[in-house]
Amino acid sequence: MSGKNDKKPFGMRDKLGYMFGDFGNDFTFIFASSFLMVFYTNVLGIDPKMVGILFVVARIVDAFTDIGMGRIVDRLPASKDGKFRPWIKRICIPVAFVSFLMYQSVLAPASMTVKIIYMFITYILWGSLLYTAINIPYGSMASAITDNPRQRAELSTFRSMGATFASVVIMVVAPMVVYYTDADGNQIVSGRNFTIIAGVFAVLAILCYILCYQMTTERVEIKKKDNGKMPGMGETVKALVSNRALLAIIGAAIFLLLSSLLGQSMNNYLFAEWFKDTNALSVMGFVGVPTSLLLAAFTGKISERFGKKEAGAAGMLFTGIIFVLLFFFKVKNPWVFVAVTFIANFGMYYFNMVVWAYITDVIDYQEVKTGSREDGTVYGVYSFARKIGQALAGGVSGFALSAIGYVSEPGAVQTDAVRAGIYNIATIFPGVCYIIVALILIFAYPLSKSVVEKNGEILAERRKEGTS
């Protein structure tokens, strides 16, 4: 990496712009993670097992598209707008439009064959191709905005705040729009409203992407070793599979996404069936805001004092234990459940706040080991791991709902046994997964506070030598 150029210095404009990038991402990603299965099962009437198969197939495709996109980003030269930013401008409209296409309620009367084919085509086009083409450059862009570790941690925090704000908008507004109560007090899904809210979120995603493109600046150039030549794919794969930090964070990401996204997906069924109160679901979506704002003020100090690995492990263990306790206590009051999960999620939210700074640490670790910096490729591998967690969450949700006897028909009334099964899945499964993330950080992830500081000193010395 070269030194900074003469562009305007890093500041709040970059942090807010980077925040808007994930705001845009999650208007489609979180909406799909939390509500797409509900649309497929309750509006289109598709068997949840088939939805689970879709998610698994899509992740197989992602194995090629995520890593392939990372290689493309690393290989192509930078333009006047930078190396990563142009992709945001190119892809923002297509990714939002295809997201909207996934939620077309007019297909409800079509044959099951037509609905399944349409589901596969639109979901894979959105998630495996277009979302990949915008998310990997966006995620890789942090290392080009600044090479300062503290500033990168700030970008990670603001990115997580963007995801939180998007999640709040989605989880507060969507339940109020897509659900209505019938004469018997059951929560019914409106297919027409699903399509409308998907269109609104698509437009908001485009606006956020444009703000990200306009407000961020790439000021750090990525230099290649060996006269500009990148390592071959075989050499890169060998280096990646020997990167213990990358393998550990991949494992942590899979279980984190599996637990948090499964929880978000199951909460729709939990509040509609177990608590019979989707208003509480909207409130639960909102409580992420004060959690994020409180943590945003302290994540830097916590990370600096204790280290990201150490604080992240403690936080995930705390969250996991509380979810396990919720499983045993079988809470009946939705507001008690919301209050307890609000407290529990402080640990998980801290890890989410700094997880992108973990990735820049992993990229630095890779550079220390190999002498080559491949931000896009490393981020592509990590992105694929996150999508595995997303797919597993959707797949497990679908298979679990099918296993407990959930009836996926518009207006269907579930039995008490099914409702109890939903509660169990929504509590014990995330709890165990959060605890596994903590154990991975403790025993497998090598980048402790002291190691991260040492790697920073090594790279600073190398760059100093390269410019002398």
HELIX and SHEET records of a PDB file:
HELIX    1   1 MET A   12  PHE A   31  1                                  20    
HELIX    2   2 ALA A   32  LEU A   36  3                                   5    
HELIX    3   3 MET A   37  VAL A   38  1                                   2    
HELIX    4   4 PHE A   39  VAL A   43  3                                   5    
HELIX    5   5 PRO A   48  ARG A   75  1                                  28    
HELIX    6   6 ARG A   85  LEU A  101  1                                  17    
HELIX    7   7 SER A  105  LEU A  107  5                                   3    
HELIX    8   8 MET A  112  ILE A  124  1                                  13    
HELIX    9   9 LEU A  125  LEU A  130  3                                   6    
HELIX   10  10 TYR A  131  SER A  140  1                                  10    
HELIX   11  11 ALA A  142  ILE A  145  1                                   4    
HELIX   12  12 PRO A  149  VAL A  178  1                                  30    
HELIX   13  13 GLY A  191  MET A  215  1                                  25    
HELIX   14  14 LYS A  225  GLY A  228  1                                   4    
HELIX   15  15 MET A  233  VAL A  241  1                                   9    
HELIX   16  16 ARG A  244  TYR A  269  1                                  26    
HELIX   17  17 LEU A  270  TRP A  274  3                                   5    
HELIX   18  18 THR A  278  PHE A  286  1                                   9    
HELIX   19  19 GLY A  288  ALA A  296  1                                   9    
HELIX   20  20 THR A  299  PHE A  306  1                                   8    
HELIX   21  21 LYS A  308  PHE A  329  1                                  22    
HELIX   22  22 PRO A  334  THR A  370  1                                  37    
HELIX   23  23 ASP A  375  ALA A  403  1                                  29    
HELIX   24  24 ASP A  416  PHE A  443  1                                  28    
HELIX   25  25 LYS A  449  THR A  467  1                                  19    
SHEET    1   A 2 TYR A 179  THR A 181  0                                        
SHEET    2   A 2 GLN A 187  VAL A 189 -1                                        
END                                                                             
